[in-house]
């Protein structure tokens, strides 16, 4: 299925426990369908005029275009970093059944 309705969000965290706490909150709020937490990431970057070399975990979050703004806002609010990484990439293609599941898992709860 080729559809720009779906997005993958990339974000890093200092440890798996923090990433899991953020992931659970976003899933509970139906803002993302799932989050892959990938340990063993080494990040090198410039921060406050010095080169940093840190161990982090990568979060790969799946959502829809409709839930993307709220997912981004909630991720930033929950994240302990002063400037958290939040990079959203449109999904160019995907397995129809999987994308259908992402769509149903991120439906805004009805009140």
Secondary structure as GFF3:
##gff-version 3
##sequence-region A 1 111
A	DSSP	beta_strand	6	13	.	.	.	ID=ss1
A	DSSP	alpha_helix	16	28	.	.	.	ID=ss2
A	DSSP	beta_strand	34	47	.	.	.	ID=ss3
A	DSSP	beta_strand	50	64	.	.	.	ID=ss4
A	DSSP	alpha_helix	65	78	.	.	.	ID=ss5
A	DSSP	beta_strand	87	90	.	.	.	ID=ss6
A	DSSP	alpha_helix	96	105	.	.	.	ID=ss7
###
